[in-house]
Amino acid sequence: MRVTIVTETYFPQVNGVSRTLGELVRHLTESGDQVQLIHPDYGPAAGHDARAHRVRSAILPFYKELYLPLPPFGSVHRAIASFAPELIHIATEATLGLSVLRFAMRKRLPVVSSFHTNFDQYSTHYRVGWARGAIWRYLRWFHNRTRETYVPSLATIHELERLGFERLVLWKRGVDCALFRPDRAGRLQVRRALGWAPEDVVIGYVSRIAAEKNVDHLAAALAIVTSRRPEVRVLFVGDGPSRPALERRLGSVARFVGYRKGEDLADHYGAADLFAFTSLTETFGNVVLEAMASGLPVVALRAGGVGETVQSGTTGLLAEPSEPPQRLADALLSLIDQPDQRQRMAAAARLYALSQSWDAIMGGLRRRYQDLLDAQPGRLAADRSGR
């Protein structure tokens, strides 16, 4: 197959969308497919990828880790036409995605999409909640003009169906269990570098440190935990606008190490004993599955895809979003105080993660691509004739 993937976020950015699309590109390439990437130009730090067509972009002032591709997009259209894809997959719905969707419709090219981010919920955090209705109308219009929309959780599918979205297909997320695992050799090295002893109980967090991740709720719960168990340590991996406030609030019990990637990121997961996560906006929550693969019980809020991934009482503990931070703190304290239960949940979390390989997930999506192409009028006849 010849597939064009269009996205407004990709490596070297660190987020669930870029990670997922990176795994998709890897799987398609290893399967013998030809892949064209269309994404923002991140400058020299992004390195060189012969498959990529980079688009001139500007940094969003209210979300400095996102780049907004700038029109006109004539060069993008020409690059796609030259590549001649059999299928276009649009992963994001902003200026670049919209332009490519319109181009594909004009040229009658098969196009699919995926739904990754609850922009509707983000709008509240960035003070544009007044636009929520318009955002949903636009997103519904956008996705309903593609052949299929791939969604990472049943909870998100049900919500989108309620809002009038059509042709939704479950596309879960996988995890690299060879990279993220409990027996990381660098675990103790990370702890030593942070000044922590091997026997210290460490609560880990990996994600953007920002309002849309509900970090105020997390900080309130952690403040309760560390006031009652001052020997507990907290590790924040990630960065964002809320970081300074959390550093002041949590003081010396917490360490903030910024974004990490690859083996270094896996070592930092391994340095923790349990994982805390309070986001309400996750359509899936890749970091939760990475934590589980690392042998960490997850304490989180029952929301979105996270509520489907974590089995409360088996692989972690879930609190309700409507409950106060005290409830999350109680869940954390119960695992801190009961190491046997923590170990049982750690083993169960790892076992679940082992069943969620990226190749199985991406192989299923590739079969969806193939089925769509095979269903096109004249496709089989053209294949038989050698064209």
N, C-alpha and C positions, 0 to 999 in steps of 0.2 A: 504493500500500500504506500501511497504518497500522502502524507498527512501534514497539514499546516496547523500549528498550535499558536494561538494569539493570547497574550496575557499582559496585563499592566504591572505584574510583579514576577520577578524571577531572580535567580542567583546573580549577585552575591547577597541579595536581601534574604533575611532569615525569618521565615514564617511558614505556616502550614501549606499555603498555596504554592510557594516556590518549591518546597520540599516535595509535595505531591506531584507537581508537574515535572520536576527533575526525575523522579522515579518513572513517570510515564514515558518521558523521552528515552530514558535508559532501556526500558522494557521494549519499546517499539523498535529501537535501533538494534538491540540484540536479537529481535525476532526477524530482522532482515528488512524492516520498513525504512523508507526514506522520510526524514522529518525535517520540516522547516519551522524555525522558531521566530516569532515576531514579538519583541519585547522592548521596554525602554532602554535607552543608552545610559549605562551606569558609569561610563568612563573607563579608564585604564584598570581600575580595581576589578572589573568584571572579567578580565582576561580575554582570550580570543576563542570564539566558537564558530567554526565555518558554517554551521547550520543556521546561525542567527542573523536576522535582519534587525538592526537596532534603530530605535525611533527617538528623535530629539524630544526631550522631556523637561519638565520643570518640577521642582520640589513643592509639594503642597505646604502652605505656611502653617496650617493647623495640624498637620500630620507629617512631620519632616522625614519620615522613613518611607513615604510613598512618592513616587514620581508620576506626574500626569503627562502622558504623551501629548505633544502639541501638533495640531493640524497646521498645514494641509497634509493629507496622508497619501498623496499621489504616488510617492515612492514605494509605500507599502503595497498599494494595489498593483503596481508594476512588478514588484518582487513576487507577489502571489501568482500573478498571471504567468510570469516566467517559470516559476516552479511547477505550475500546473498540478495542484493537488487533486486527489480524488475526494478528499474530505477535509473540511476545516473545523477545528475545535476551538471555540472562543471560550476562554476561561474567566474573563472579567468583562464587566459591562459598561466601562466608562468610555471616554472619547475614542480610544483606539478600537475597542470592541464594537462600538456602535458603527464606526466607519467600515470596518471589515464586514459586519453583518449586512449592511446596505450594499456593499460591493458584491458579496456572495449572492444576495437576492437578485441583483441586476444580472449577474452572470449565470444564475441558476446553478450555482455550485452547492453540493450537499454541505450543510453546516449543522453542527451540534454545539451544545453549550454545557457549562457546568456551573453550579451555584455553590459558592464557597463562603460568602461573607454576609452576615445579617446587617446590611447597610442601614436598614430601617432602625435597628436598635442602636447602631453607632450614631445615628443622627441626633438622638437625645443627648448623648455624651458631648457632642460637638455643637450643641445649641442651635441645631437646625431642625428640631422636632416638628416645627410648623410645616415642614416639607414632607412629612412622613407619607401622607396620602399620595402625593405626586411621585415619591420614590417607588412606592409599591406599584402604582399604575405603569410607570416606566419599566420596572423590572418584569412585570407580567407581560407587557407588550413585547419586550426584548426576547424573553425566553420562549414565549409561545410562537415565535417566528422561526424557531430552529426545529430540526427533526426530533431531537430528544434533549432533555436536560438532565444531567447527572448530578445527584444530590447525595451527600455523605451520610445521612441518617434518616431513619423512618420518622422521627419527630419533626424534622425539617420538611420532609415530604408531606406529612399530614397538614402542617401549617400552610405550605404553599398551595396545596390542593384546595384548602379552605378559601384561599385568596384568588382562586381561579387559574392557577398555573396548570398547564396540560403536559402530557407525555413525560412524566417524571420517572426516572430510573434510579434505583439505589446503587450508588458507587461508594463503597466504604473505603476506609484507609488502611494501609498496612504498616508494618514496622520491620526494620532490619534487626532481627534478634541476634545476629552475629556481632553487630556493633553495640547495640544496647543490651547489656547482660549484667547479671549481679556480680560476676567474678572479675570485674575490671581491675587490671593490675595497677592502674593509676589512682584507685580509690584512696588509698592511704596517703599517697603523695599529695593529693588535693587537700586532704584534711590537715596534713602537716603544714602545708603552705598557708592555710587559713588559721593556723594556731589551735587546731582542735585535736583532741585525743581520740584514739580508736574507739573507746567506749562511749563517747558522747553521742547522744541521740540528736540527729540532724533532720530538720524538716526542709524539704527542697521545694523550690518553685522555679519553673522554666517558662518564660513567655515575655511578651511585651509588658512593661510596667506602666500601665495607663488606665485611665478611668473606665474605658470600655471593657477592661478585664475585671472590673469590680474589685480592684485591689484595696479600696478602703475597707470593704467587708473583711477581706483577708487580713489586713493590718490590724483591725480591731480584734479579730479572733487570736492572732498571734500575740498581741499585747497581753491578752488574758492568759494564754498558755505560758508565756515567758515570765509573767509575774508570779505564777504559781509554781513553775518549774524553772527557776533561773539558770539551771545547768543545761537546758535545751538550747540548741543552736539552730539558726535559720540561714539557708543559703538561697539567694536570689540570683538566677541566671537570666539575663536579659537587661533591657534598658527602656527608657521612655520618660515622658514628662512627669510622671508621679514618683519617680525614683527619689528625688531630694526629700520630698515630704515623708516617704517611708523610712529613709535613712535617719531622719531626725526622730521619727516616732519610735522606731524599734531600737535605736542605739547600738551598743556594742555587741548585743547577742546576734545580730544579723550581719552577714557579709554580702556585698553586692559586687559581682564579678563581671558584669556586662555580658554581651553576647558571646557565645562559644559555638564551635562547630566541629563536626567530625569526631575524631577520637577524643579530643579535649572535652567536647560536650558530653560524650558518653561517660567519661571519667567523672564529670561533675554530677551527672545523675547517680552514678555509682557511689559517690561520696555521701549521699543522703540515706536515710532509713525509712522515710515515708514522704509522700508527696501531697502538697496542698494546692487546691485550685478552686477559685470562686467565680470564674467567668460565667456570665449568663448569655453570652452572645455566640457561643461556639456551635457551628453547624456540625462539627465533629470533635475537634480537640486532639490533634496529633500528639501533642506533648503528653497527654494522659496515657496514650498507648505506649509511647516511648518510656515513660516512667514505669509502667507495668512490665514491659520487657526487661527493664533494669532491676526487677524484683522489688518494686516499691508498692506497698499498699497505697491506694489513693483516697484522700479525704476531700470531697468536693461537694458542690451544690448540684441537685438533681435538675439539670437544665440542658436542653438541646441534645447534641450527640453524646455529651459526657454522661448523661443519665442512662444512656443505652450501653455505653462501654463498660462502666463500673457496675459490678454486681454487689450491691450493698450487703455487707455481712459475709461476703465471700472473697472478693478481690479488693475491698476497701469499704468505706462508709460514706453514705450520702446524707446531706442535710437538705431540707427544703429551702428554696429561695426566699420564702416568706418568713423563715425563722431568723431570729437575731444572731449576731456573730457568736454569742455564747454557745449556741448549739454546735457550731463548727468547732469551737474550742473544746467542748466536751468530747467530741469525736476524736480530735487529735490527742487529748489527754488520755483517753481510754487506750489508744494504741501505744502511747509513750509508756504508760504504766503496766502494760501487759505484753511483754516481749514475745511470749509464746503465741499469742493471737496475732501479733504483728508478723511473725515468721510464717504462720500458716497462710495468712493473706498474701504475703510476699510470694510464696510458692504458687498459690492459685493464680495470682496476677501474671506471673511469668508463664505459667502453663497456658493461660488464655492468649497471651501475646504470641506464643509460638504457633498458634493456629491462624494468625492473621498476617501471612507473608505478603510482601508487595507484589511478587510475581503472580500469586493467585488472584489478587485484586486487579492488577493491570491486565492479566490475561483475560479476565472476564470482560473488561472494557474493550479490549481489542476485538473480542468476538462480537460485541455489539456493533463496533465499527464495520466489521466484515459483513454482518447480517444486513445492516442498512445499505451497504453498497451492493450486495447481492440482490437486494429487493428492488433495485432501480430498473425501470423498463429498459430492455436491451442490453443489460450488463452481461448476462450469461452468454448471449449470442455474440457479443463483442469479444468476450474472453475466449470463446471457442474459435473465433476467426483469427485470433492472435493479435488483435489491435489493443 
